[in-house]
Amino acid sequence: MPVASKTGILLVNLGTPSAPTTGAVRTYLREFLSDRRVVEIPRVVWLPILYGFILTTRPAKSAEKYAKVWMTEGSPLAVHTIRQTKLLSGLMGEQAKPEPGWPVAYGMRYGEPTIARGFEQLRTAGCSRVVLLPLYPQFARSTTESVRDAVDRYLISRTAPPEVRFVEHFHDDPGYIDALAKRIMKHWEQHGSPRARGGKLVMSFHGIPKRSVERGDPYQKECLQTADLLAARLGFGKEDWIATFQSRFGKAEWLQPYTEPTLIQLAKEGLTRADVVCPGFPSDCLETLEELGIGAREAFLAAGGKEFHLIACLNEDNAWIEALAGIARKAAD
C-alpha cells in the first residue's frame, strides 16, 4: 500500500467553550487552567485560587465576551478550525490524485472533540501514520508541549499506536509567511496601507509569562523571527511596525510591550492609524475579535487615534490552506 494512503493529518487547536454561557465557560476554564503547562504555580498555591476565586468570578465575564463574537455555527475558533479541516482534506485529496488522498481530522486540546477522538477518526480511516500539526506557529511549552502531553497519553493507551510526526512549530515557514503577507496586502488593497497614511502595523502575539522565557522557552524569539520575516516580506522598515504581546493573565510580568497599552501610548503620541494583525493566531477567536477588535479598538480611539484596522486572521484563505498542506508534507517526508 502506498505510504500516502496510510498517512493522515491531525490538526490540533486550543479549544473553546461549547456555548457562550457561564456554565460552559466554567467547564472550559476548569480544564484549561488546571493544566500544569498553562499555570506553572505549585498546585498547593494555585488550586485554591482557581476554585475559590477564578472559577467563581471569571466565567460570567468571559461568557459576556464570547457572546459578542459568537457565530451562528458556534465559537469562531471552532468554526474556522472545522472549515480549515474540510478545505485541507479537499486539497490533500486533489493533490493526491490518482492516488488516495490523506484523511484530515481535528481535535482540541481542551474541550471537544478531543485529540484522542481525532486519532480514532484517522485510525478508522486506515491511517498508520499521523502528521500531528498543532495550530500554534510559534513553539511554547504552555501550548505545544501541552499538546504533546495529550498525544503521549493517547499513544500509551493504544496497543498498536500510529507513527506520529509531530510539527513543533512553523513560525518561519515560507508558505505561512507568504500567506500572512497576502492576507495583509489584501486588506490594504481595500483600505490603503498604514504607511501611506502615517500609520503603523502592530503585530500582536499572545503573551506568556516572562519567567517562562527566562527558563528557556523559545516562544519570544520565534515570535520576533516571524515578525521580522513578515516585515521583510511586506517591505516594511523598523519605523513602520512594532511587535507586541496581548492577553496577559494574572499579576506576574509577561512579555512586553503589551498590546493595548502600546496602542494607547501611540495614539497619545499622535499616531492616527493603527493596523493590527495577529501572526500567532491562524484563526480568529475571542482574543482577536473581542480583545482587539472591540477592547483595543475602543482604547486606541479614546486615546486620540482616528483609524483602527483589525486585519482578519488567515482563517480559510487559500494561501493558508496550501501552506498547511506544505507543512504537513514536509513533516511526513
C-alpha positions in Angstrom: 0.0 0.0 0.0 1.4 3.4 -0.9 2.6 5.5 2.1 0.2 8.3 1.3 -2.8 6.1 1.7 -1.8 5.3 5.3 -0.9 8.9 6.3 -3.4 11.2 8.0 -3.2 14.7 9.3 -4.5 15.7 12.7 -4.9 19.5 13.2 -5.0 20.5 16.9 -6.2 23.8 18.2 -6.5 25.1 21.7 -10.2 24.6 22.3 -13.3 26.7 23.2 -16.4 26.6 25.4 -19.3 24.8 23.8 -21.6 27.8 24.3 -21.3 31.5 25.4 -22.8 30.7 28.8 -21.3 30.9 32.3 -21.6 27.1 32.8 -19.9 26.2 29.6 -17.1 28.7 30.1 -16.6 27.5 33.7 -16.2 23.9 32.4 -13.7 25.0 29.7 -11.7 27.2 32.1 -11.5 24.5 34.7 -9.8 22.1 32.3 -7.6 24.8 30.7 -6.4 26.4 33.9 -5.8 23.0 35.6 -3.1 22.2 33.0 0.3 22.3 34.7 1.8 23.5 31.4 -0.5 26.5 31.4 -0.1 27.6 35.0 3.3 26.6 36.5 2.4 27.8 40.0 2.6 25.0 42.6 -0.7 23.2 42.9 -1.0 23.9 46.6 -1.0 27.6 45.9 -2.8 27.6 42.5 -5.8 25.3 43.1 -7.4 27.3 46.0 -7.1 30.4 43.8 -8.6 28.6 40.8 -11.5 27.1 42.6 -12.0 29.8 45.3 -11.8 32.9 43.1 -11.3 32.5 39.3 -13.9 29.9 38.6 -16.5 31.8 40.7 -15.9 35.2 39.1 -14.3 34.9 35.6 -16.8 32.6 33.8 -19.6 35.1 33.7 -17.4 37.9 32.5 -15.8 35.7 29.8 -19.3 34.4 28.7 -20.3 38.0 28.0 -17.3 38.5 25.8 -17.9 35.2 24.0 -21.5 36.3 23.3 -20.2 39.4 21.5 -18.3 37.4 18.9 -20.3 34.1 18.8 -21.2 33.0 15.2 -24.3 31.2 14.0 -22.4 28.0 13.7 -20.7 28.3 17.1 -17.4 29.7 18.5 -15.3 31.4 15.9 -12.2 29.3 16.8 -14.2 26.1 16.4 -15.9 27.2 13.2 -12.7 28.2 11.5 -10.9 25.0 12.6 -13.7 22.9 11.1 -13.6 24.8 7.9 -9.8 24.6 7.7 -10.0 20.8 8.2 -12.5 20.4 5.4 -10.6 22.6 3.0 -7.3 20.9 3.8 -8.9 17.5 3.3 -10.2 18.5 -0.1 -6.8 19.9 -1.1 -5.0 16.8 0.0 -7.4 14.7 -2.0 -6.9 16.8 -5.1 -3.2 16.8 -4.9 -3.0 13.0 -4.4 -4.9 12.1 -7.5 -4.9 9.4 -8.9 -3.7 8.0 -5.5 -6.0 8.1 -2.4 -5.8 11.4 -0.5 -4.7 11.9 3.1 -7.5 11.9 5.6 -7.6 15.0 7.8 -9.2 15.3 11.2 -9.0 17.8 14.0 -9.0 17.8 17.8 -9.0 20.3 20.6 -6.5 20.4 23.5 -9.3 21.4 25.8 -13.0 20.6 25.3 -14.5 18.7 22.4 -13.6 17.0 20.1 -10.6 15.6 22.0 -7.3 14.8 20.5 -7.9 11.2 21.2 -11.1 11.4 19.1 -9.2 12.8 16.2 -6.7 10.0 16.4 -9.5 7.5 16.4 -11.1 9.1 13.4 -7.9 8.6 11.5 -7.4 5.1 12.7 -10.9 4.2 11.4 -9.8 5.7 8.1 -6.9 3.3 8.0 -4.0 5.6 8.9 -1.0 4.0 10.4 1.0 7.3 10.4 -0.2 10.7 11.6 1.2 14.1 11.0 0.3 15.9 14.2 0.0 19.6 13.5 -0.7 21.9 16.4 -2.1 25.2 15.0 0.5 27.2 17.0 3.0 28.8 14.7 5.5 29.6 17.5 6.6 26.9 20.0 5.7 27.4 23.7 5.7 24.9 26.5 2.3 26.1 27.6 0.7 25.2 24.2 2.8 22.9 22.0 4.2 20.8 24.9 0.7 20.5 26.4 -0.5 19.0 23.1 2.4 16.6 23.2 1.3 15.6 26.7 -2.1 14.7 25.4 -0.7 12.9 22.4 1.6 10.8 24.6 -1.3 9.8 26.9 -3.2 8.6 23.8 -0.3 6.7 22.4 0.4 4.9 25.7 -3.3 3.8 25.8 -3.1 2.0 22.4 -1.7 -1.5 21.9 -0.8 -0.6 18.3 -0.3 3.2 18.2 0.3 5.0 14.9 3.6 6.5 14.0 3.4 10.2 14.8 5.3 13.0 13.1 4.9 16.0 15.4 5.2 19.5 13.9 6.7 21.6 16.8 6.5 25.0 15.0 6.2 26.7 11.7 7.0 30.3 12.6 9.5 30.7 9.8 7.8 28.5 7.1 7.9 30.4 3.8 4.3 29.4 2.9 3.0 30.6 6.2 4.8 33.9 6.0 3.6 34.3 2.4 0.0 33.6 3.4 0.2 36.2 6.2 1.6 38.8 3.8 -1.0 38.1 1.2 -3.8 38.4 3.8 -2.4 41.8 4.9 -2.0 43.1 1.4 -5.5 42.1 0.5 -6.7 44.2 3.4 -4.6 47.1 2.2 -6.0 46.9 -1.3 -9.3 47.8 0.1 -8.3 50.2 2.9 -4.9 51.6 1.9 -1.6 51.0 3.6 -1.0 52.5 7.0 2.5 53.6 5.9 0.9 55.8 3.2 -1.3 57.4 5.8 1.1 58.0 8.6 0.1 54.8 10.5 1.8 51.8 11.8 1.4 48.0 11.6 1.1 46.4 15.0 1.9 42.6 15.1 0.2 41.3 18.2 1.2 37.9 19.6 -0.3 36.1 22.5 1.8 36.7 25.6 3.4 34.3 28.1 4.9 35.0 31.5 8.4 36.5 31.2 9.7 33.8 33.6 8.9 31.1 31.0 11.3 32.7 28.6 13.9 33.2 31.3 13.6 29.4 31.8 14.5 28.7 28.2 11.2 28.8 26.4 11.9 29.9 22.7 8.5 31.5 22.2 9.5 35.1 22.3 12.4 34.5 19.9 10.2 32.7 17.4 7.5 35.4 17.6 10.1 38.1 16.8 11.5 35.9 14.0 8.0 35.7 12.5 7.6 39.5 12.8 11.0 40.2 11.1 10.3 37.8 8.2 6.8 39.2 7.7 8.0 42.8 7.8 10.7 42.0 5.2 8.1 40.2 3.0 6.0 43.4 3.1 9.0 45.7 2.5 8.5 47.5 5.8 11.3 49.2 7.7 11.7 49.2 11.5 9.8 52.5 11.8 6.7 51.0 10.1 5.8 48.3 12.5 6.1 47.0 16.1 5.7 43.6 17.7 3.6 43.5 20.9 2.1 40.9 23.2 -1.5 40.6 24.4 -3.8 38.5 26.7 -1.9 39.0 29.9 -3.4 37.0 32.8 -2.6 37.5 36.5 -0.2 39.9 38.2 3.1 38.4 37.0 5.2 40.2 34.4 4.5 38.9 30.9 6.3 39.5 27.6 6.4 43.2 26.7 5.5 45.6 25.2 1.8 44.9 26.0 -0.5 45.5 23.0 -3.3 47.7 24.4 -1.1 50.0 26.5 1.2 50.4 23.4 -1.8 51.3 21.2 -2.9 53.9 23.8 0.7 55.4 24.0 1.0 55.5 20.2 -2.3 57.4 20.0 -1.2 59.9 22.7 2.0 60.5 20.7 0.0 61.4 17.7 -0.4 58.2 15.7 -3.7 58.4 13.9 -4.0 55.0 12.3 -3.1 51.5 13.7 -3.4 48.3 11.6 -3.3 45.3 13.9 -2.5 41.8 12.7 -2.1 38.6 14.8 0.7 36.3 13.3 0.3 33.8 16.1 -3.4 33.2 15.6 -4.2 31.2 12.4 -7.9 31.5 13.3 -9.9 34.4 14.6 -11.1 33.8 18.1 -12.0 35.6 21.3 -8.5 37.1 21.7 -8.6 38.7 18.2 -12.2 39.6 17.7 -13.2 40.8 21.2 -9.9 41.7 23.0 -8.5 43.5 20.0 -11.4 44.2 17.7 -13.6 45.6 20.5 -11.5 46.4 23.5 -8.2 47.6 21.9 -10.1 49.5 19.3 -12.1 51.4 21.9 -8.9 52.2 23.8 -7.0 53.4 20.8 -9.8 55.7 19.6 -10.4 57.0 23.1 -6.7 58.0 23.4 -6.9 60.1 20.2 -6.5 57.6 17.4 -8.6 58.1 14.3 -8.5 54.8 12.4 -8.2 51.2 13.8 -8.0 48.3 11.4 -8.0 44.7 12.7 -6.8 42.6 9.9 -8.6 39.2 9.9 -6.6 36.1 10.7 -5.7 33.6 8.0 -8.9 31.6 8.6 -9.9 30.0 5.3 -7.5 31.8 2.9 -6.4 29.6 0.1 -2.8 30.5 0.6 -3.0 29.4 4.2 -4.6 26.0 3.3 -1.9 25.5 0.8 0.7 26.4 3.4 -0.8 23.8 5.8 -0.5 21.2 3.1 3.1 22.0 2.5 3.9 22.0 6.3 2.3 18.5 6.6 4.0 17.1 3.6 7.4 18.3 4.8 6.8 16.7 8.2 5.8 13.4 6.6 9.0 13.2 4.4 
